[in-house]
Amino acid sequence: MTMESIDLLKILTAVLALMVAVVGHEIMHGWVAYKFGDNTAKNAGRLSINPIIHIDLIGTIIVPATMYFLPMLLGGESGFLFGWAKPVPINTATVIKNAGYNGAMQVDLAGIVYNFTLGVIASVILVSMAQPTINDGIGYIFLYLFVYQLLIINIVLAVFNLLPIPQFDGAHFLMHLSLKHKMRSIAEFFYKNEKYGIIIVLVVLMTPLKDYLLILPVQTILQLLL
């Protein structure tokens, strides 16, 4: 294989791995909510593995493309692929009614647990595989690159979603945890600032903050796994 072919395989496997990571992440939120009696996601058809219905213009297309190709346009190597899918609709009141705030917190963490689990599985597979060369078959190179991208992307998503950024899972978890312990001021803070969530996300991704909040934790976890 040529290096150009391998570069194309890297892009293809990265896109496929991102789809598996973000679609599965959202489905898990809806699935856990469904187990607690909330049919909202199921009735909306959002428990499907069809990636098209989960696509978010900004999170699934614009942000991943920018994060991956912008460093190349600036003369460097390709960046890492990061993004998110359209949030699955959940009736949190129904979940809390049936399972309390503990149930709501399980829904909040469902996607993160999925991503961490998939990342660990990918790491186990990866360490058992020999690193491919350009002389290996396209099938083996594709599989190796896919597992590699699956590991990286899932760990990045898990770490990022743990950050207490409004609209993200980490913030939702803290909101429900604070409500459970009757600390409403904390929940109100996150609720009132949800409209700024996407701005905070872009600031983190486009500034050196990502080195400390995202890249360093991801590198540490990857070192432990590999």
Buried (B, 14 or more C-beta within 10 A) or exposed (E): BEEEEBEEBBBBBBBBBBBBBBBBBBBBBBBBBBBBEBEBBBEBEBBBEEBEBBBBEBBBEEBBEBBBBEBEEEEEEBBBBBBBBBBBBBBBEBBBEEBEBEBBBBBBBBBBBBBBBBBBBBBEBBEEEEEBEEEBEEEEBBBBBBBBBBBBBBBBBBBBBBBBBBBBBBBBBBBBBBBBEEEEEBBEBBEEBBEEBBEBBEEBBEEEEBEEBBBEBBEEBBEEBE
